[in-house]
């Protein structure tokens, strides 16, 4: 039964509302899809943070106008369906790729991420990339790892310094009577050396005077 113009407009408006916030989508096709398989596929897409709909090829371009997945909805032929998300495109691609391995009746046509149309090969590559959660986890590790190492070094340095100070105190290398005595002894040594130097100077002057005096005859 053909859709009336009003029904078509309603379907376009409903799909447009669904696609408005989508940032990524995967367009597929299927043959001999059972009701049970369809339910399982929708569940798989939903668990990946997406939604799934079977498309009317002529209505899809109008519904996608002004959205980030608009370029993927033009010129569709044959049976078409769309899995779309406003979340992680990698998670959606991974989920669909895993499901397709066990359900060959569904195949990819193309994909789109933030306005960039992807071939089937690129969709498969997308499924092998790390998802947002994995990337965030790696990023946090890279951010936190240097801080953890720095904290370890600082703590170790503090402990080592404390050990050195304690050993120095135990061996009387910091403060105490011995260093003070050594400081006080230094001026005394210098004072004792000064008279010796004066005596030696007087003797030299006496000898020089004797040599210059005339001999008594």
KEKE-3310 file (N, C-alpha, C; in steps of 0.2 Angstrom, whole numbers, plus 5000, padded with zeros to 4 digits):
npx = (5004:5003:5011:5003:5004:5004:5007:5020:5027:5026:5033:5046:5048:5048:5059:5069:5070:5075:5088:5094:5103:5113:5130:5137:5136:5131:5127:5118:5113:5102:5097:5084:5081:5076:5063:5068:5081:5082:5077:5088:5098:5095:5096:5109:5115:5109:5115:5127:5126:5118:5105:5093:5086:5076:5077:5068:5072:5070:5065:5074:5085:5079:5076:5088:5093:5103:5109:5123:5126:5121:5127:5128:5116:5111:5106:5104:5101:5091:5087:5089:5096:5099:5111:5114:5122:5125:5136:5150:5158:5166:5163:5150:5154:5162:5153:5143:5151:5156:5144:5140:5149:5143:5132:5128:5119:5117:5125:5138:5135:5140:5148:5148:5156:5156:5153:5161:5162:5163:5171:5166:5178:5184:5175:5176:5190:5188:5181:5192:5199:5204:5192:5183:5182:5193:5203:5203:5206:5220:5225:5223:5232:5244:5245:5245:5255:5268:5267:5265:5278:5286:5282:5286:5300:5302:5298:5306:5319:5317:5317:5329:5337:5334:5339:5353:5356:5353:5363:5374:5372:5374:5387:5393:5395:5388:5387:5390:5404:5416:5418:5417:5428:5438:5437:5439:5452:5460:5463:5472:5483:5487:5491:5501:5511:5514:5523:5535:5538:5542:5554:5563:5564:5571:5583:5589:5590:5600:5611:5614:5618:5629:5638:5640:5646:5662:5678:5687:5703)
npy = (4994:5011:5025:5039:5057:5064:5055:5052:5064:5064:5053:5057:5069:5063:5054:5063:5071:5061:5059:5071:5074:5065:5060:5051:5037:5021:5013:5000:4984:4970:4953:4941:4943:4938:4940:4938:4939:4953:4959:4956:4962:4976:4977:4975:4986:4996:4993:4998:5011:5017:5019:5011:5009:5005:5010:5021:5024:5035:5044:5046:5055:5068:5068:5068:5080:5094:5088:5080:5068:5069:5067:5054:5048:5050:5044:5031:5013:4999:4988:4996:5001:5009:5012:5023:5036:5047:5047:5037:5033:5022:5012:5009:5004:4993:4985:4982:4976:4964:4958:4956:4946:4934:4934:4933:4938:4951:4966:4979:4995:5008:5021:5035:5048:5062:5070:5065:5054:5036:5022:5004:4997:5006:5007:4995:4996:5006:4999:4993:5002:5010:5013:5028:5027:5019:5026:5038:5032:5028:5041:5046:5038:5042:5055:5054:5045:5051:5060:5051:5045:5055:5059:5047:5048:5060:5056:5046:5053:5061:5052:5046:5057:5060:5048:5050:5062:5057:5047:5056:5063:5053:5050:5061:5071:5082:5097:5098:5094:5092:5099:5112:5114:5113:5124:5134:5131:5135:5150:5151:5143:5152:5163:5158:5156:5169:5176:5168:5171:5184:5184:5177:5187:5198:5192:5191:5204:5209:5201:5207:5220:5218:5214:5225:5234:5242:5234:5232:5238)
npz = (5000:4995:5002:5008:5004:5016:5026:5022:5024:5038:5041:5037:5045:5057:5056:5053:5065:5073:5068:5069:5079:5077:5074:5068:5057:5051:5036:5030:5022:5020:5019:5019:5033:5049:5061:5074:5072:5068:5080:5088:5082:5083:5097:5099:5093:5101:5113:5110:5111:5101:5088:5078:5062:5048:5031:5020:5004:4996:5005:5015:5011:5012:5026:5031:5029:5032:5043:5051:5045:5033:5020:5018:5015:5002:4986:4989:4986:4983:4997:5012:5028:5043:5056:5069:5079:5092:5100:5103:5088:5085:5094:5090:5077:5080:5087:5077:5068:5074:5076:5063:5059:5063:5057:5042:5033:5034:5028:5025:5018:5017:5028:5039:5047:5057:5045:5036:5023:5023:5016:5014:5018:5025:5036:5042:5046:5055:5065:5071:5078:5093:5105:5112:5126:5129:5123:5132:5144:5141:5139:5152:5159:5153:5157:5171:5174:5174:5185:5195:5195:5198:5211:5217:5216:5223:5236:5239:5238:5249:5260:5258:5261:5274:5280:5278:5286:5298:5300:5299:5311:5321:5319:5323:5314:5312:5320:5338:5350:5345:5332:5336:5345:5336:5329:5338:5341:5331:5330:5341:5337:5326:5334:5341:5331:5327:5337:5335:5322:5323:5331:5323:5314:5321:5324:5311:5308:5317:5314:5301:5305:5312:5302:5295:5303:5307:5309:5324:5327)
capx = (5000:5007:5010:5000:5009:5004:5011:5027:5029:5026:5039:5052:5049:5050:5066:5073:5071:5080:5094:5096:5109:5118:5137:5140:5131:5133:5122:5119:5108:5101:5092:5081:5082:5071:5061:5072:5088:5081:5077:5095:5102:5093:5098:5117:5116:5107:5120:5133:5124:5116:5099:5093:5080:5075:5076:5065:5078:5068:5063:5080:5089:5075:5076:5095:5095:5105:5112:5130:5126:5117:5130:5128:5109:5109:5108:5103:5097:5090:5086:5094:5095:5104:5113:5117:5124:5128:5141:5156:5157:5170:5159:5145:5157:5164:5147:5140:5156:5156:5137:5140:5153:5139:5125:5130:5113:5118:5132:5138:5136:5145:5148:5150:5158:5157:5152:5166:5159:5168:5169:5166:5184:5186:5171:5180:5195:5185:5180:5198:5202:5202:5186:5184:5184:5200:5208:5203:5210:5227:5227:5224:5238:5250:5245:5246:5261:5274:5266:5267:5285:5289:5280:5290:5306:5302:5297:5313:5324:5316:5319:5337:5340:5333:5344:5360:5356:5353:5370:5379:5372:5376:5394:5396:5398:5385:5387:5394:5409:5422:5419:5418:5435:5443:5436:5442:5459:5463:5466:5477:5488:5489:5494:5508:5515:5516:5530:5540:5540:5545:5560:5567:5566:5575:5590:5592:5593:5606:5617:5616:5621:5636:5642:5641:5650:5669:5682:5692:5710)
capy = (5000:5017:5030:5046:5062:5066:5050:5052:5070:5062:5049:5061:5073:5058:5052:5069:5072:5056:5060:5078:5074:5060:5062:5045:5032:5015:5011:4993:4981:4964:4949:4936:4945:4935:4945:4937:4943:4960:4961:4955:4968:4982:4976:4976:4993:5000:4992:5002:5018:5019:5017:5007:5010:5003:5017:5022:5027:5041:5049:5047:5061:5073:5067:5069:5087:5099:5084:5078:5062:5070:5065:5046:5046:5051:5039:5024:5009:4992:4988:5000:5002:5014:5012:5029:5037:5054:5045:5034:5029:5016:5007:5006:5000:4987:4981:4979:4971:4958:4955:4953:4940:4928:4935:4936:4941:4959:4968:4986:4999:5014:5024:5042:5051:5070:5073:5061:5047:5030:5016:4998:4995:5011:5006:4989:4999:5010:4994:4990:5007:5010:5018:5034:5025:5016:5032:5042:5028:5029:5047:5047:5035:5046:5061:5052:5041:5056:5063:5046:5044:5061:5058:5042:5051:5065:5053:5042:5058:5063:5046:5046:5063:5058:5043:5053:5066:5053:5044:5061:5065:5048:5050:5067:5075:5089:5101:5094:5097:5092:5104:5118:5114:5114:5131:5138:5130:5139:5156:5149:5141:5158:5167:5155:5157:5176:5177:5164:5174:5191:5182:5176:5194:5201:5189:5193:5211:5209:5199:5212:5226:5216:5213:5232:5238:5242:5230:5235:5236)
capz = (5000:4995:5008:5006:5005:5023:5029:5020:5028:5045:5042:5036:5050:5063:5055:5054:5072:5076:5065:5070:5084:5075:5072:5064:5055:5046:5032:5028:5019:5023:5015:5023:5040:5053:5066:5080:5070:5068:5087:5091:5079:5087:5104:5098:5091:5107:5118:5108:5112:5095:5086:5071:5058:5041:5028:5014:5001:4993:5011:5019:5010:5015:5033:5033:5027:5038:5048:5050:5041:5026:5014:5017:5014:4995:4981:4991:4981:4986:5004:5016:5035:5046:5063:5070:5086:5093:5104:5100:5082:5085:5098:5085:5072:5083:5089:5071:5064:5078:5075:5056:5058:5065:5054:5035:5030:5035:5025:5026:5012:5019:5034:5039:5054:5057:5039:5031:5021:5024:5012:5018:5020:5031:5041:5045:5049:5061:5070:5074:5082:5101:5107:5116:5133:5129:5122:5138:5149:5139:5140:5159:5161:5151:5161:5178:5175:5176:5191:5200:5195:5201:5218:5220:5217:5228:5242:5239:5240:5256:5264:5258:5265:5282:5282:5278:5291:5305:5300:5301:5318:5324:5318:5326:5308:5311:5326:5343:5353:5341:5327:5340:5347:5330:5327:5344:5341:5325:5332:5345:5333:5323:5339:5343:5326:5326:5340:5332:5316:5326:5334:5317:5310:5325:5323:5305:5308:5322:5310:5296:5308:5314:5296:5292:5308:5306:5313:5328:5325)
cpx = (5004:5006:5007:5005:5010:5008:5019:5030:5030:5032:5046:5053:5051:5057:5071:5075:5075:5087:5098:5103:5115:5124:5140:5135:5134:5127:5123:5113:5107:5096:5090:5082:5075:5069:5066:5079:5087:5081:5084:5099:5101:5096:5106:5118:5114:5112:5126:5132:5121:5108:5099:5086:5081:5073:5071:5070:5076:5067:5070:5084:5086:5076:5083:5097:5097:5109:5120:5131:5122:5120:5130:5121:5107:5110:5107:5099:5096:5087:5091:5092:5101:5105:5117:5118:5126:5134:5147:5155:5161:5166:5154:5148:5159:5158:5144:5145:5156:5149:5137:5144:5148:5132:5127:5125:5113:5125:5132:5138:5141:5144:5149:5151:5160:5157:5157:5163:5165:5166:5168:5172:5186:5181:5174:5186:5193:5184:5186:5202:5200:5196:5187:5186:5191:5205:5208:5207:5218:5229:5228:5230:5244:5250:5247:5253:5267:5273:5267:5274:5288:5288:5284:5297:5307:5302:5304:5318:5323:5318:5326:5340:5340:5338:5351:5361:5357:5360:5375:5379:5375:5384:5397:5398:5394:5384:5391:5400:5416:5423:5420:5425:5439:5442:5440:5450:5463:5466:5472:5484:5491:5493:5501:5513:5518:5522:5536:5543:5544:5552:5565:5569:5571:5582:5593:5594:5599:5612:5619:5619:5628:5641:5644:5646:5658:5673:5687:5699:5715)
cpy = (5006:5022:5036:5051:5064:5061:5050:5058:5068:5058:5053:5065:5069:5056:5058:5071:5067:5057:5066:5078:5069:5063:5057:5040:5026:5013:5004:4990:4974:4960:4943:4937:4942:4941:4944:4940:4950:4963:4961:4960:4974:4982:4978:4983:4998:4999:4996:5009:5021:5017:5014:5008:5007:5009:5016:5026:5034:5046:5050:5053:5067:5073:5069:5076:5091:5095:5083:5072:5063:5067:5057:5044:5047:5046:5032:5020:5002:4993:4991:5001:5006:5013:5019:5031:5044:5053:5043:5030:5023:5011:5004:5002:4993:4982:4978:4974:4964:4954:4952:4947:4934:4929:4938:4939:4949:4961:4976:4989:5004:5016:5031:5044:5058:5072:5069:5055:5042:5025:5010:4996:5000:5010:5000:4991:5003:5005:4992:4995:5007:5015:5024:5032:5023:5022:5036:5038:5028:5036:5049:5044:5039:5052:5059:5049:5046:5058:5057:5045:5049:5061:5053:5044:5056:5061:5049:5047:5060:5058:5046:5051:5062:5053:5046:5058:5062:5050:5050:5063:5060:5048:5056:5072:5082:5092:5097:5098:5097:5097:5111:5119:5115:5121:5136:5137:5134:5145:5156:5148:5147:5162:5165:5156:5164:5177:5174:5168:5181:5189:5181:5182:5198:5199:5191:5200:5212:5207:5203:5218:5224:5216:5220:5236:5237:5238:5234:5233:5238)
cpz = (5000:5000:5005:5007:5012:5027:5028:5024:5035:5046:5041:5042:5056:5062:5056:5061:5076:5074:5066:5074:5082:5072:5068:5063:5051:5042:5030:5024:5021:5018:5020:5031:5044:5058:5072:5078:5071:5076:5090:5088:5082:5094:5104:5097:5098:5112:5117:5108:5105:5094:5079:5068:5051:5037:5022:5009:4998:4999:5015:5017:5013:5023:5035:5032:5033:5044:5046:5046:5034:5020:5013:5015:5007:4991:4983:4986:4985:4994:5008:5023:5038:5054:5064:5077:5086:5098:5101:5094:5082:5089:5094:5080:5074:5085:5082:5068:5068:5076:5068:5055:5059:5061:5047:5031:5030:5032:5025:5018:5012:5026:5034:5047:5053:5050:5034:5029:5021:5019:5017:5021:5026:5037:5045:5049:5056:5067:5074:5078:5089:5101:5111:5123:5134:5128:5128:5143:5147:5141:5147:5161:5159:5155:5168:5179:5177:5183:5197:5201:5199:5209:5221:5221:5222:5235:5244:5241:5247:5261:5264:5262:5272:5284:5283:5284:5298:5305:5302:5308:5322:5324:5320:5320:5308:5318:5331:5345:5349:5336:5331:5342:5342:5328:5332:5343:5336:5327:5336:5342:5329:5328:5341:5337:5325:5330:5337:5326:5318:5328:5328:5314:5314:5324:5316:5305:5312:5318:5304:5299:5310:5308:5294:5297:5306:5311:5317:5327:5331)
residu = (UNK:UNK:UNK:UNK:UNK:UNK:UNK:UNK:UNK:UNK:UNK:UNK:UNK:UNK:UNK:UNK:UNK:UNK:UNK:UNK:UNK:UNK:UNK:UNK:UNK:UNK:UNK:UNK:UNK:UNK:UNK:UNK:UNK:UNK:UNK:UNK:UNK:UNK:UNK:UNK:UNK:UNK:UNK:UNK:UNK:UNK:UNK:UNK:UNK:UNK:UNK:UNK:UNK:UNK:UNK:UNK:UNK:UNK:UNK:UNK:UNK:UNK:UNK:UNK:UNK:UNK:UNK:UNK:UNK:UNK:UNK:UNK:UNK:UNK:UNK:UNK:UNK:UNK:UNK:UNK:UNK:UNK:UNK:UNK:UNK:UNK:UNK:UNK:UNK:UNK:UNK:UNK:UNK:UNK:UNK:UNK:UNK:UNK:UNK:UNK:UNK:UNK:UNK:UNK:UNK:UNK:UNK:UNK:UNK:UNK:UNK:UNK:UNK:UNK:UNK:UNK:UNK:UNK:UNK:UNK:UNK:UNK:UNK:UNK:UNK:UNK:UNK:UNK:UNK:UNK:UNK:UNK:UNK:UNK:UNK:UNK:UNK:UNK:UNK:UNK:UNK:UNK:UNK:UNK:UNK:UNK:UNK:UNK:UNK:UNK:UNK:UNK:UNK:UNK:UNK:UNK:UNK:UNK:UNK:UNK:UNK:UNK:UNK:UNK:UNK:UNK:UNK:UNK:UNK:UNK:UNK:UNK:UNK:UNK:UNK:UNK:UNK:UNK:UNK:UNK:UNK:UNK:UNK:UNK:UNK:UNK:UNK:UNK:UNK:UNK:UNK:UNK:UNK:UNK:UNK:UNK:UNK:UNK:UNK:UNK:UNK:UNK:UNK:UNK:UNK:UNK:UNK:UNK:UNK:UNK:UNK:UNK:UNK:UNK:UNK:UNK:UNK)
# end
